[in-house]
Amino acid sequence: MERRQRVLNLVLPRGRTGVEIGPLAHPLIHKSDGDVLYADHMPTDALRHHYRDHPTLGPAGVDGIVPVDIVLGEGGLAQALEGRGPVDYIVASHVIEHIPDPLGWLAGAAEVMREGGVFCLIVPDKRFTFDHFRTPTSVGALVAAQLLRLRKPPLSIVYEHFARACAVDRRAVWQGRPVAPRPLSGGSAAAYELAERITRDDAYVDVHCSVFTPFSFAAVLEEVLRLGLLPFECAALEPTRPREDEFFVLLRKRGDWTPAARGASVPRLDPRRHDALPKPPLPARLAAAWGLRRAGRGTP
């Protein structure tokens, strides 16, 4: 099933009002599917200038970027909607990892949603992306970002993003083959120089502020919900499918539920399947083990 259909099945947009954040040239909810508003951090013309020659836009290029209906500013969705809420659903594909304060962002989105409304997140699985070598984000990091009300990535995250980002062959990882570190941005030395420059210029750099596996996301979400930091239940968490690099999360607004009930809604995932790296096929593992045995015996 294509990803767009998976999202349609989760949010059921027909006859409902919703928002898709950051659709660029690949909206998951089409205007023909229902009453949807496209939101981004820049107006349409500015986005097309910013993403000129960007490879992820596909053949249509910047002309394929859909017109932006609402521009997100410091006031978030509540201010940008200008009274057009509340909404029945929100969709955000590969957005949450860019947000300096994910908990604050989700809580702000909940304010413009109807009770029972849903927020569909598509989240990159760090095991199969250039975040492969980064450590999954902790609850402590998310809580700190919320309490500090971060509006830009902390220097520690900027450094980690550029120091650890490596080219990764997703198919090789799924086949259980080891990944060799191949830095995309010059490695640790270049990352340190960039962090120094950002400190000096007080600049904003777009990075992956948080990284997750399906298992780590579920564990973080359960703790956050039990703390009462978000008015959501976990309506669905679909782990990364074989040969893919993203997982799907559906949050449903449940302001009247207790934090314990909301936390209990998060499914328990198997860390061996949804946190650890895939293992190589059995014949390859046996061959590797046999090779080690031969080497140990000194067999030529």
N, C-alpha and C positions, 0 to 999 in steps of 0.2 A: 504494500500500500504506500503510495507516495505521501510525503510529509504533509502536503497541503490537505489531503483528505483526512489524515490523522488529526490535524488541528480542527477541521470542520466537525469531525465526529466528537471531539471533546467540548467545543464551545457552542455548537448548534446555533449559528448566527441568524438563521432565517427568522424574521419577525422580531429580532432583538436589536438593541443598540450597543455598539461596542467601539473599541479603540484598538488599532494595531500600532505599536511603537516601533519605529525604525524599519519600515518595510523596504525602503530604497526602491530597487527595480524588481523585487521579488515578493510582492505582497502575498500573504497566505490567505487572507480574507479579501475577496474581490467585492467591488461595489455591487455587483449583481447578486452576491450572497446574502446581502442584508444591509442594514444601516450602519456603516462603519466609517470612522474618522481615522485618517492617517496622521500620526504624530511623529515629530522629529525635533532635534535640537536646533535646526536651521530651517529657514524658508526654502522653497523648492529651488530657486535660482542659486542660492548659496550652496545648497547640497550638490547641485550639478557642477558647480565650479570646484568645490572641495574634492569631489570624487572623479574628476576628469581623468581619463586613462586608467581608472582603477580596475584591476583584472577581475574582481569578483562580480562585476556588474553584468558580465556576459556580453553577447553580441549586440544587444540594444544600446549598451554604453549608458552615458548619462541621460540620454533622451528617454531611456526606459524608466528612470526614477519617477515614481508616481507623485502627483501634486500633493503637497503637504497641506492638510486641513488645519492643524493646530501646531503651533511652535511651542516647545517646552522650554521654560525658563527656570529661574530660581524658585518660583512658586509651584513648580511641578504641575501635575495634571489638573489639580483643583483650580488653579488660577487660569491655566491654558484653556480649559473647557468653557470658561466664562458662562457658567450657569446652564450648560447643555447636558449636564449629568443629572442624576446618577446614571451609570452605564451598567449593562448586563454582563459584559465580558471585556477582558483586555488580553491581547496577545503580544508577546515580546519574544522574538527569536534571536538568540545570541546577543542579548542586551545586558542581562543582569551581571555578567562578568566584567562589564566596563564601568559599572556604577561604583563610585567610591564608598557609598553608604547603602548597601543593598537592603538592610532592614528598614532604614528610614524611607527608602524608595518604595518598598512594598507597602509599608504602613500608609504612606501618602496616597498610593493607588487605591488602597482599601477605602479611603475616605470618599472617593467618588463612585464607589460600586454599590449596587443594591445588595441588600441582604440576600444571600444565596447566589450572588453573581460569581463568576469564575475568572481566574487569572491563569492563562496558559503560558508557561515558560518552556522554551526550548533551550537547553543548556549544553554547551560543549563538554564532552567527556575528556578530561585532560590526558588520559592515557593514550589517546589516539590523535592528539593535536600537538602543536608546537609547545604546549605547556607540559609535555610528557615528563620532564625532569623536575617540575615544581612540586612542592608539598601542598596537599589539599588544605584549603582555607579552614581555619578553626572557628568555633563559636566565639572564642575570646577575641579574635580579630574582628569579627562582625559586630560584636557588642561594643568594642572600642570605637569602631567607625561610627556606630550609631550615637554613642554618648558624646563623641567629639563633633558629631554632625559634619563629617568630612565632606568637602565639596570638590576636593581633588585628591588623586592617589597619593598616599604617603611615600616618602622617598624609599623606604624599605621595599615597598611593592614595585616601584619603578625599577629599582636595581634588580630585584628578582626576575621581573618580566624580561628585561633585556639580557641579563646574565645567563638565564636558563633556556630562553627560547631557542629551539633547535628544529631543524627540518626532520620530519617524521614520516615514514612510509606507513600509512595506516594499515594497508594490507599485510605488510610484514609483521606488524605488532599483533594483528589478529591471528597470524599463523604461528605466533609464539617465537618469532625470531628476535634476537636482542637488537636494541636501538643504539647506534653509535652517536655520541654527542657531536653534533655538527651545528655550532652556533650560527644563528641567523644575523646577529647584530654585533659581531666582534667579541662576544664572550664577556668575561668578568671585567677586564680592563676597560673596554668600551662602555660597559654599563656604569662603572664607577665614574668615568669622565662625564657621562650624561647626567648622572645624579648630581655631580658637582655643578654642572652648568645650570640645571634646573633650580638648585638652591640659590645660585647667584642671581638668576634672572627672575625667580619666582614664577616660573612658567607652568603651564598645564600640558601634560603629555598623556595622550590616550593609551592606556595599557589594560591588560586583564587584571583587574583589581582582586578578583577571586577566582579560584579554580577548584573544580570538583570532579569526583567520580560519582556515579549514581549512589553507591553505598555511603560515601562521605556526605553527600548532599542530604540523604535521608536521615543520617545521624544528626547532622547539624539542625535540620528542620525540626526534628522531634524535640530537641532540647530547647530551641527557640520558641516553639509553640507552648511547651510546658512552662516556660518562663512567662508566658502571657505577653510576649513582645509583638505578636501579630494576630489579628482577628480572623485567621483562616484555619480551615481543616485541610488535610491533604486528600483531595478527592481521587487522585490517580498519580502514580509515579511509574512510568514505563521505562525500564532500564535500556541502555544502549543495545541495539540489535546487532547481530553479527555483521561485520564489515561496514558498520556505520560509525559515526564519531560524535553522536549527540543523544541526549535522553530528554524525555518529555515529562513535565510536571504540571498537574492541574490543582490549583488552590481554589477553594470555595469559601467565600466570606461567611463566617459563622460567629458573629459578634455575641450571640447569646449563649454560646457554648463555654464551658469552663476550660481553662488552659490544659487541665489534665486530659479532658476529652479530645481537645484539638491535637494534643501531642500523641494520643493513642491512635489517631487516625493515620499516622505515617506507617506505611508497610515496612516490615523487617526484611531487609535484603541480605543475601548471602555474600559475605565479603570475599569469598573465593571466586565468585563469578562477577561481582559488580564493584570490586575494589582492586583486587589483584590483577596482574597482567595475564592475558591468556597464555596457556601452556602450549608448547609445540605438540604436534600430533604424536601419538604413541610410538610409531616406528622411529621417528627422529630422536625421541627421548631415549629409546632403547639403544639406538646406534651410538648416541653420545655417551651413555653409561658404559656400553661395551668398549668404546674407545678409551674411557678413563681406566677401566679394568686392565686393558692391554698396556696402557702407559704405565700403570702401577706395577705391572709384572716385568716391565722392561722389554716387552715383546716388540720386535722391530716391525 
